[in-house]
Amino acid sequence: MTPVYGLTENGIKKTGKDPRVLPKTVIYDPELSATLPVGMSVMSGMNAIAHAAEGLYAQDGNPVMSLIAEEGIRAMAEGLDQIIRTPDDLGARSDCLYGAWLCSTVLGNVGMALHHKLCHTLGGSFNLPHAQTHTVVLPHAIAYNASAAPDAAARIIRALGVKHNSAGGALYDLAEKLGAPMTLRELGLTEADLDRATDIALSNPYWNPRPIERDGIRQLLQNAYEGKRPN
């Protein structure tokens, strides 16, 4: 659904866009996903939610993409909640594929920010698994940006259908309820890696709704390493 590609060279992951990457046809068939393990379904779904969540505060965002992003988060979260109880529920898997299409549409049309930069750093330089890393980092990155993007935070909370005043906390609770990994530690990162990960993430300037500050990013990664729930 997207013209986005990623290349990792010498331990650094870089992304780009090119129309030649975009598939001519995408087939969404819930029956093909019926035997996808629940854990992989959950982490893939959280990865998709990350695309929509960052699209809500994208520098080049627009009202249409925000509507699509909010609906994508809602559909994916509701579908995943059913899949963990009934893995072969084709209706729930249809909801997830609908959500996946919406979330990927957002990714293909607007830019990403801090969350994706951190995940590319952790995946490209420390070889952490892609979807799991997105799942763990997402609540903390959204919490970091919430004060600078209050409308995006409110839309995330509304899409998840919870009575929270913390978008990061709501995403953390969703991941925990779904049985997803909650810490960078369990993905294989060591505490000694956190300083280097911070340095790599800060090495190339990029847009983010909240200014990128070393102490704040270092604490974000520490919280994700320990699995501390954002307030």
Contacts in CASP RR format, 6 or more apart in sequence:
PFRMAT RR
TARGET T0000
AUTHOR 0000-0000-0000
METHOD contacts of the structure
MODEL  1
MTPVYGLTENGIKKTGKDPRVLPKTVIYDPELSATLPVGMSVMSGMNAIA
HAAEGLYAQDGNPVMSLIAEEGIRAMAEGLDQIIRTPDDLGARSDCLYGA
WLCSTVLGNVGMALHHKLCHTLGGSFNLPHAQTHTVVLPHAIAYNASAAP
DAAARIIRALGVKHNSAGGALYDLAEKLGAPMTLRELGLTEADLDRATDI
ALSNPYWNPRPIERDGIRQLLQNAYEGKRPN
1 22 0 8 1.000
1 23 0 8 1.000
1 26 0 8 1.000
1 101 0 8 1.000
1 104 0 8 1.000
1 105 0 8 1.000
1 107 0 8 1.000
1 108 0 8 1.000
2 17 0 8 1.000
2 21 0 8 1.000
2 22 0 8 1.000
2 104 0 8 1.000
2 107 0 8 1.000
2 108 0 8 1.000
3 17 0 8 1.000
3 18 0 8 1.000
3 19 0 8 1.000
3 20 0 8 1.000
3 21 0 8 1.000
3 22 0 8 1.000
3 108 0 8 1.000
4 15 0 8 1.000
4 16 0 8 1.000
4 17 0 8 1.000
4 21 0 8 1.000
4 107 0 8 1.000
4 108 0 8 1.000
5 15 0 8 1.000
5 16 0 8 1.000
5 17 0 8 1.000
5 18 0 8 1.000
5 21 0 8 1.000
6 13 0 8 1.000
6 14 0 8 1.000
6 15 0 8 1.000
6 16 0 8 1.000
7 13 0 8 1.000
7 14 0 8 1.000
7 15 0 8 1.000
8 14 0 8 1.000
8 123 0 8 1.000
8 124 0 8 1.000
11 124 0 8 1.000
11 125 0 8 1.000
12 124 0 8 1.000
12 125 0 8 1.000
12 200 0 8 1.000
13 120 0 8 1.000
13 121 0 8 1.000
13 123 0 8 1.000
13 124 0 8 1.000
13 125 0 8 1.000
14 120 0 8 1.000
15 116 0 8 1.000
15 120 0 8 1.000
17 108 0 8 1.000
26 101 0 8 1.000
28 97 0 8 1.000
28 98 0 8 1.000
28 100 0 8 1.000
28 101 0 8 1.000
29 97 0 8 1.000
30 90 0 8 1.000
30 91 0 8 1.000
30 93 0 8 1.000
30 94 0 8 1.000
30 96 0 8 1.000
30 97 0 8 1.000
31 90 0 8 1.000
33 41 0 8 1.000
33 93 0 8 1.000
33 96 0 8 1.000
33 97 0 8 1.000
34 87 0 8 1.000
34 88 0 8 1.000
34 90 0 8 1.000
34 93 0 8 1.000
36 44 0 8 1.000
38 83 0 8 1.000
38 84 0 8 1.000
38 87 0 8 1.000
39 179 0 8 1.000
39 180 0 8 1.000
40 131 0 8 1.000
41 80 0 8 1.000
41 83 0 8 1.000
41 87 0 8 1.000
41 93 0 8 1.000
41 96 0 8 1.000
42 80 0 8 1.000
42 83 0 8 1.000
42 84 0 8 1.000
42 135 0 8 1.000
42 178 0 8 1.000
42 179 0 8 1.000
42 180 0 8 1.000
43 131 0 8 1.000
43 132 0 8 1.000
43 134 0 8 1.000
43 135 0 8 1.000
43 180 0 8 1.000
43 181 0 8 1.000
44 100 0 8 1.000
44 131 0 8 1.000
45 76 0 8 1.000
45 80 0 8 1.000
45 96 0 8 1.000
45 100 0 8 1.000
45 131 0 8 1.000
46 80 0 8 1.000
46 131 0 8 1.000
46 134 0 8 1.000
46 135 0 8 1.000
46 138 0 8 1.000
46 174 0 8 1.000
46 175 0 8 1.000
46 178 0 8 1.000
46 180 0 8 1.000
47 130 0 8 1.000
47 131 0 8 1.000
47 134 0 8 1.000
47 135 0 8 1.000
48 72 0 8 1.000
48 76 0 8 1.000
48 99 0 8 1.000
48 100 0 8 1.000
48 103 0 8 1.000
48 104 0 8 1.000
49 72 0 8 1.000
49 73 0 8 1.000
49 76 0 8 1.000
49 77 0 8 1.000
49 103 0 8 1.000
49 138 0 8 1.000
49 171 0 8 1.000
50 115 0 8 1.000
50 116 0 8 1.000
50 119 0 8 1.000
50 134 0 8 1.000
50 138 0 8 1.000
51 103 0 8 1.000
51 104 0 8 1.000
51 106 0 8 1.000
51 107 0 8 1.000
51 112 0 8 1.000
52 68 0 8 1.000
52 69 0 8 1.000
52 70 0 8 1.000
52 72 0 8 1.000
52 73 0 8 1.000
52 76 0 8 1.000
52 102 0 8 1.000
52 103 0 8 1.000
52 106 0 8 1.000
52 107 0 8 1.000
53 69 0 8 1.000
53 73 0 8 1.000
53 115 0 8 1.000
53 138 0 8 1.000
53 142 0 8 1.000
53 152 0 8 1.000
53 156 0 8 1.000
53 167 0 8 1.000
53 171 0 8 1.000
54 111 0 8 1.000
54 112 0 8 1.000
54 113 0 8 1.000
54 114 0 8 1.000
54 115 0 8 1.000
54 116 0 8 1.000
54 141 0 8 1.000
55 61 0 8 1.000
55 65 0 8 1.000
55 66 0 8 1.000
55 69 0 8 1.000
55 106 0 8 1.000
55 107 0 8 1.000
55 110 0 8 1.000
55 111 0 8 1.000
55 112 0 8 1.000
55 152 0 8 1.000
56 66 0 8 1.000
56 69 0 8 1.000
56 70 0 8 1.000
56 149 0 8 1.000
56 151 0 8 1.000
56 152 0 8 1.000
56 155 0 8 1.000
56 156 0 8 1.000
57 113 0 8 1.000
57 145 0 8 1.000
57 148 0 8 1.000
57 149 0 8 1.000
57 151 0 8 1.000
57 152 0 8 1.000
57 209 0 8 1.000
58 65 0 8 1.000
58 110 0 8 1.000
58 111 0 8 1.000
58 112 0 8 1.000
58 113 0 8 1.000
59 110 0 8 1.000
59 111 0 8 1.000
59 113 0 8 1.000
59 207 0 8 1.000
60 110 0 8 1.000
60 111 0 8 1.000
61 110 0 8 1.000
61 111 0 8 1.000
62 110 0 8 1.000
65 106 0 8 1.000
65 109 0 8 1.000
65 110 0 8 1.000
66 152 0 8 1.000
66 155 0 8 1.000
68 102 0 8 1.000
68 105 0 8 1.000
68 106 0 8 1.000
69 102 0 8 1.000
69 103 0 8 1.000
69 106 0 8 1.000
69 155 0 8 1.000
70 155 0 8 1.000
70 156 0 8 1.000
70 158 0 8 1.000
70 159 0 8 1.000
71 99 0 8 1.000
71 102 0 8 1.000
71 159 0 8 1.000
72 98 0 8 1.000
72 99 0 8 1.000
72 102 0 8 1.000
72 103 0 8 1.000
72 106 0 8 1.000
72 159 0 8 1.000
73 103 0 8 1.000
73 155 0 8 1.000
73 156 0 8 1.000
73 159 0 8 1.000
73 160 0 8 1.000
74 159 0 8 1.000
74 160 0 8 1.000
74 161 0 8 1.000
75 95 0 8 1.000
75 96 0 8 1.000
75 98 0 8 1.000
75 99 0 8 1.000
75 102 0 8 1.000
76 95 0 8 1.000
76 96 0 8 1.000
76 99 0 8 1.000
76 100 0 8 1.000
76 103 0 8 1.000
77 159 0 8 1.000
77 160 0 8 1.000
77 174 0 8 1.000
78 95 0 8 1.000
79 92 0 8 1.000
79 93 0 8 1.000
79 95 0 8 1.000
79 96 0 8 1.000
80 92 0 8 1.000
80 96 0 8 1.000
80 178 0 8 1.000
81 177 0 8 1.000
81 178 0 8 1.000
82 89 0 8 1.000
82 91 0 8 1.000
82 92 0 8 1.000
82 95 0 8 1.000
83 89 0 8 1.000
83 92 0 8 1.000
83 93 0 8 1.000
83 96 0 8 1.000
84 177 0 8 1.000
84 178 0 8 1.000
84 179 0 8 1.000
86 92 0 8 1.000
113 145 0 8 1.000
113 206 0 8 1.000
113 207 0 8 1.000
113 208 0 8 1.000
113 209 0 8 1.000
114 141 0 8 1.000
114 144 0 8 1.000
114 145 0 8 1.000
114 206 0 8 1.000
114 208 0 8 1.000
114 210 0 8 1.000
114 212 0 8 1.000
114 217 0 8 1.000
115 134 0 8 1.000
115 137 0 8 1.000
115 138 0 8 1.000
115 141 0 8 1.000
115 142 0 8 1.000
117 201 0 8 1.000
117 206 0 8 1.000
117 208 0 8 1.000
118 137 0 8 1.000
118 141 0 8 1.000
118 197 0 8 1.000
118 201 0 8 1.000
118 217 0 8 1.000
118 220 0 8 1.000
118 221 0 8 1.000
119 130 0 8 1.000
119 133 0 8 1.000
119 134 0 8 1.000
119 137 0 8 1.000
121 197 0 8 1.000
121 200 0 8 1.000
121 201 0 8 1.000
122 128 0 8 1.000
122 133 0 8 1.000
122 137 0 8 1.000
122 184 0 8 1.000
122 189 0 8 1.000
122 197 0 8 1.000
123 129 0 8 1.000
123 130 0 8 1.000
123 133 0 8 1.000
125 196 0 8 1.000
125 197 0 8 1.000
125 200 0 8 1.000
126 188 0 8 1.000
126 189 0 8 1.000
126 193 0 8 1.000
126 197 0 8 1.000
128 184 0 8 1.000
128 187 0 8 1.000
128 188 0 8 1.000
128 189 0 8 1.000
129 187 0 8 1.000
132 180 0 8 1.000
132 181 0 8 1.000
132 187 0 8 1.000
133 184 0 8 1.000
133 187 0 8 1.000
135 175 0 8 1.000
135 180 0 8 1.000
135 181 0 8 1.000
136 175 0 8 1.000
136 180 0 8 1.000
136 181 0 8 1.000
136 182 0 8 1.000
136 183 0 8 1.000
136 184 0 8 1.000
136 187 0 8 1.000
136 224 0 8 1.000
136 227 0 8 1.000
137 184 0 8 1.000
137 224 0 8 1.000
138 168 0 8 1.000
138 171 0 8 1.000
138 175 0 8 1.000
139 168 0 8 1.000
139 169 0 8 1.000
139 171 0 8 1.000
139 172 0 8 1.000
139 175 0 8 1.000
139 229 0 8 1.000
139 230 0 8 1.000
140 168 0 8 1.000
140 220 0 8 1.000
140 221 0 8 1.000
140 223 0 8 1.000
140 224 0 8 1.000
140 230 0 8 1.000
141 220 0 8 1.000
142 153 0 8 1.000
142 156 0 8 1.000
142 167 0 8 1.000
142 168 0 8 1.000
142 171 0 8 1.000
142 230 0 8 1.000
143 166 0 8 1.000
143 167 0 8 1.000
143 168 0 8 1.000
143 169 0 8 1.000
143 220 0 8 1.000
143 230 0 8 1.000
143 231 0 8 1.000
144 210 0 8 1.000
144 216 0 8 1.000
144 217 0 8 1.000
144 220 0 8 1.000
145 152 0 8 1.000
145 153 0 8 1.000
145 208 0 8 1.000
145 209 0 8 1.000
145 210 0 8 1.000
146 152 0 8 1.000
146 153 0 8 1.000
146 166 0 8 1.000
146 167 0 8 1.000
146 168 0 8 1.000
147 210 0 8 1.000
148 209 0 8 1.000
148 210 0 8 1.000
149 209 0 8 1.000
149 210 0 8 1.000
152 167 0 8 1.000
152 209 0 8 1.000
153 166 0 8 1.000
153 167 0 8 1.000
153 168 0 8 1.000
154 167 0 8 1.000
156 167 0 8 1.000
156 168 0 8 1.000
156 170 0 8 1.000
156 171 0 8 1.000
157 164 0 8 1.000
157 165 0 8 1.000
157 166 0 8 1.000
157 167 0 8 1.000
157 170 0 8 1.000
160 170 0 8 1.000
160 171 0 8 1.000
160 174 0 8 1.000
162 170 0 8 1.000
162 173 0 8 1.000
164 170 0 8 1.000
164 173 0 8 1.000
166 230 0 8 1.000
166 231 0 8 1.000
168 230 0 8 1.000
169 229 0 8 1.000
169 230 0 8 1.000
169 231 0 8 1.000
172 182 0 8 1.000
172 229 0 8 1.000
172 230 0 8 1.000
173 229 0 8 1.000
175 182 0 8 1.000
176 182 0 8 1.000
181 187 0 8 1.000
182 227 0 8 1.000
183 224 0 8 1.000
183 225 0 8 1.000
183 226 0 8 1.000
183 227 0 8 1.000
184 221 0 8 1.000
184 224 0 8 1.000
184 225 0 8 1.000
184 227 0 8 1.000
185 191 0 8 1.000
185 225 0 8 1.000
185 226 0 8 1.000
185 227 0 8 1.000
189 197 0 8 1.000
189 225 0 8 1.000
191 225 0 8 1.000
194 218 0 8 1.000
194 221 0 8 1.000
194 222 0 8 1.000
194 225 0 8 1.000
195 218 0 8 1.000
197 221 0 8 1.000
198 214 0 8 1.000
198 217 0 8 1.000
198 218 0 8 1.000
198 221 0 8 1.000
201 217 0 8 1.000
202 212 0 8 1.000
202 214 0 8 1.000
202 217 0 8 1.000
205 212 0 8 1.000
206 212 0 8 1.000
222 228 0 8 1.000
223 230 0 8 1.000
END
